[in-house]
Amino acid sequence: MESRELIHLDPDNFAPERRELDAVLESGIFALSSNAAKLLRYVCERHFSHTAEGITEYDVAVQALGRRTNFEAQRDSIVRVEAHRVRKRLQEYYEHEGSGHPVRIVLSRGQYAPQFVNSGVVAEPDAPKSPEDFTALPPSPARRRLGWLTAAILLAAVAGLALWFGNLRGRTSGVARPPQSAVATGGDSVRILAGLASGDYIDRFGTTWASDAYFSGGTATSVRYYSLAFAGDPAIYQHARGGENFAYDIPLRPGVYEMRLLFAESAEVAIQGSVGEGARSFHVTANGTQILPPLDGHHMRELDVVADAGGTNTADVKVFKDISPAADGKLHLRFTGRKNGALLNGIEIVPGVKGRIKPLRWRAGETPYSDHDGNLWLADRYFQGGRFSRFHAVVAHTPDPGLYESERFGSFQYSIPVPSGGSYTVRLYFAENYFGGWAAPASPPRLFSVYANHAPLLRDFDLSREAGGAVTAVSRTFRGIKPNSFDKIVLSFEPSTEFAIVNAISLEDEGK
């Protein structure tokens, strides 16, 4: 019998395991929307959040496969059937396409907690790629290895020398280069960490960001923050490209995209002896049209990241809809300094829809969740303050109790970046999991208020009364919410008699 060694890594860094999960799901052996793929992703995400040992058949059925809360394993064998299918397809995968992978996923019989084992195979580095690779459909792994074998040897040597000299300098010069790894991390998505010299970074949400690519001009720098408000993952902002003038020319397939540009200014970095508002300002154009600041008469004449974000050590995300490549098949971004140069931390480009951004959904949890309609709810983001808590009680009056198994509580804010102008529908999801659930009912009851850009949405909201009891789901919908002058919808949760709480939030572009 083949011996397997469990891999032991930094418990907060699951980069090799996440790469292996992505490779398996993207191989085609699972249909991405199939129950088998949902089951595999769910149990692996539980592994990444250190909660896999407690997975039950009921958990998989309700939280991964969308079964109702009255699911009974004795009457419905779907979990056992899909788990068998996962084991069979993993075995097929590692007998063929995945045979050379150093890490393997194992789902043992009778268990739902996955194991990531060391196969004993030494990983071979992927061949470097040219920009043209990202404008065509990706080749199969076997064809890519055959087609680039000779080029890989030569280019790897050149890249190694370039990286060696770059490390000696301590910073990357503004010379355009193709990516060292796959920039398109999912379909037509592009995520680039400006200033990152090499390698990929997998953030705390499991998203892969590629090293700096397609740039010309500017200088790469590294920045450290003691803390970074509203960042989600502060490590994304620890590299930057800056300078008086620099550009990105990113190849894209024809279509409509959403784009997010990421910025942050450190309170530790003085610019010409100044820190804070007014120290730096710049413009950004896309295919020759100024997009930052928008030319609509309602914004500052120049982008000042500190003023826009609300302070130093604060993440600032700017969102754009209806982004398309120019006639040459590239998106041309230009960053022009007006005072002390321009700055950029990251670029995210994802497929979009014309006229609006796609709905945003996330829950106050550490892992994604798929609801009964197949909608993906992301892990918690855009928040500042409050604390995270997890519960195991099954919430009533909802087909998706997984939305309510964790909460953010305290006094806290969400600063949600949206495109300039427009109006949005915001939905807030609540369940009283503590008072009357885990603890005795509060006296007086929990009361809290919620504001959107300082305008009241809920005043002294009595959650238990509105829901009709504890451990019961309730939601509230608010339409016509407009962003503030910094293109953000700031939701403030303020205690009255007890801490404020929220379990999930969704936001939809009304297209107005």
Stockholm file with secondary structure:
# STOCKHOLM 1.0

chainA/1-512         MESRELIHLDPDNFAPERRELDAVLESGIFALSSNAAKLLRYVCERHFSHTAEGITEYDVAVQALGRRTNFEAQRDSIVRVEAHRVRKRLQEYYEHEGSGHPVRIVLSRGQYAPQFVNSGVVAEPDAPKSPEDFTALPPSPARRRLGWLTAAILLAAVAGLALWFGNLRGRTSGVARPPQSAVATGGDSVRILAGLASGDYIDRFGTTWASDAYFSGGTATSVRYYSLAFAGDPAIYQHARGGENFAYDIPLRPGVYEMRLLFAESAEVAIQGSVGEGARSFHVTANGTQILPPLDGHHMRELDVVADAGGTNTADVKVFKDISPAADGKLHLRFTGRKNGALLNGIEIVPGVKGRIKPLRWRAGETPYSDHDGNLWLADRYFQGGRFSRFHAVVAHTPDPGLYESERFGSFQYSIPVPSGGSYTVRLYFAENYFGGWAAPASPPRLFSVYANHAPLLRDFDLSREAGGAVTAVSRTFRGIKPNSFDKIVLSFEPSTEFAIVNAISLEDEGK
#=GR chainA/1-512 SS CCCCEECCCCTTCCHHHHHHHHHHHHTTSSCTTSHHHHHHHHHHHHHHTTCGGGCCHHHIIIIISCCCTTCCTTTCCHHHHHHHHHHHHHHHHHHTTTTTCSEEEECCTTCCSCEEEECSCCCCCCCCCCGGGGGSCCCCHHHHHHHHHHHHHHHHHHHHHHHHHHHHHTSCCSCCCCCSSCSEEETTEEEEETTCCSSCEECTTSCEEBCSCSEEEEEEEECCCSCCBTCSSGGGGSEEEEEEEEEEEEECCSSCEEEEEEECCCTTCCBTTBCSTTSCEEEEEETTEEEESCSSSSSCSSBCHHHHHTSSSBCEEEEEEEECCCTTSEEEEEEEEEESCEEECEEEEEECBTTBCCCEEEESSSSCEECTTSCEEBCCCSEEEEEEEECCSCCBSCSCGGGGSEEEEEEEEEEEECCSSCCEEEEEEEECCTBTTTBCCCSSCCEEEEEETTEEEEEEEEHHHHHTSSSBEEEEEEEEECCCTTSEEEEEEEESSSCEEESEEEEEECCC
#=GC SS_cons         CCCCEECCCCTTCCHHHHHHHHHHHHTTSSCTTSHHHHHHHHHHHHHHTTCGGGCCHHHIIIIISCCCTTCCTTTCCHHHHHHHHHHHHHHHHHHTTTTTCSEEEECCTTCCSCEEEECSCCCCCCCCCCGGGGGSCCCCHHHHHHHHHHHHHHHHHHHHHHHHHHHHHTSCCSCCCCCSSCSEEETTEEEEETTCCSSCEECTTSCEEBCSCSEEEEEEEECCCSCCBTCSSGGGGSEEEEEEEEEEEEECCSSCEEEEEEECCCTTCCBTTBCSTTSCEEEEEETTEEEESCSSSSSCSSBCHHHHHTSSSBCEEEEEEEECCCTTSEEEEEEEEEESCEEECEEEEEECBTTBCCCEEEESSSSCEECTTSCEEBCCCSEEEEEEEECCSCCBSCSCGGGGSEEEEEEEEEEEECCSSCCEEEEEEEECCTBTTTBCCCSSCCEEEEEETTEEEEEEEEHHHHHTSSSBEEEEEEEEECCCTTSEEEEEEEESSSCEEESEEEEEECCC
//
